[in-house]
Amino acid sequence: MNPYTLALLFFGLLLGTSITVTSSHWLLAWMGLEINTLAIIPLMAQQHHPRAIEATTKYFLTQATAAATLLFASVTNAWLTGQWEIQLMVHPVPTTMIMLALSLKIGLAPLHTWLPEVLQGLDLTTGLILSTWQKLAPFALILQIPANNQGLLIILGLTSTLVGGWGGLNQTQLRKILAYSSIAHLGWMIIVAQFAPSLTLLSLAMYLVMTSSMFLTFKLTNSTNINSLATSWAKSPLLTASAPLLLLSLGGLPPMTGFMPKWLILQELTKQQLPLTAVIAALTALLSLYFYLRLSYAMTLTMSPNNITGAAPWRLPSAQPPLPLATLILLSTLLLPLTPAIMSLIAL
């Protein structure tokens, strides 16, 4: 793609997200979401492959449906209450419609079915943008909406953690596994969004770091399915040794960084007198941990077939700069001892 076109599209992504994050008016927020969607569609379709075009079409239809629902709900709220402000959502009907529209935008269960199929049709770079940057604007709106429907958010969160863990068990494609991982992590964030928005932001930040490091790892080793992970040790032995730590961090296993948000969310749910919700969420994390362990096993304990086709990629150097990935790996594995300092910063 032309570098000027690429720069324009990335500027569109930045502009759309910035407009949505900084706006307090529903019309401006909707406009930012639409700019965001229109900017990423050419990036998704740039390969001119039938699977990429199919994924782009599915993504466009899904986002258009969610945006139309959000616009209709915001107009309905203005008609019923005379308010366009995001923080002044008081009527339950438009509030519920907007929450469902934003859930469809980010891929919360049971409105998640588009996400694994779309992510599977994209390359790893565009999939990274879709899994990380595209979550920021809808989450900014979710955190601004007054928490007057706690039951809906808890149901969406628990369903997402369950579907995210259950759906990834039988997958062999890495992009689909990362999609179900994204659904599960979003469920954890939504459960606690109404009680402690700062914890949601902390979980979102940790999710962005860990998911970015996994996408960059798979891109460096040129892996798209579980079988191709077996050749990773010959391409990059040190990265292959640290990848299981990343996967266990995504699963929320101590003493990795990923344990921090799950630990704090379970603590907050217990404080809010929701022990059953905390127990169900903790049990669903075991499902996700299982398929992360599958990936770890495939990377470290499986020998690759010794043939010419499998040996060719081992000798091709990667053009990816190592510093961003090294930084993300350190952040994804070593931040747990800094939890008190991070919590004190959030409290400020």
Secondary structure, DSSP 8 states (H G I E B T S, - for coil): --HHHHHHHHHHHHHHHHHHHH--BHHHHHHHHHHHHHHHHHHHTTT--HHHHHHHHHHHHHHHHHHHHHHHHHHHHHHHHS--BGGG---HHHHHHHHHHHHHHHT-TTS-THHHHHHHTS-HHHHHHHHTGGGHHHHHHHHHS----HHHHHHHHHHHHHHHHHHTTT--BHHHHHHHHHHHHHHHHHHHTTT-HHHHHHHHHHHHHHHHHHHHHHHHHT--BTGGGGGHHHH-HHHHHHHHHHHHHHTT-TTSTTHHHHHHHHHHHHHTT-HHHHHHHHHHHHHHHHHHHHHHHHHHS-----SHHHHGGGGS---S-HHHHHHHHHHHHH-GGGHHHHHHHHH-
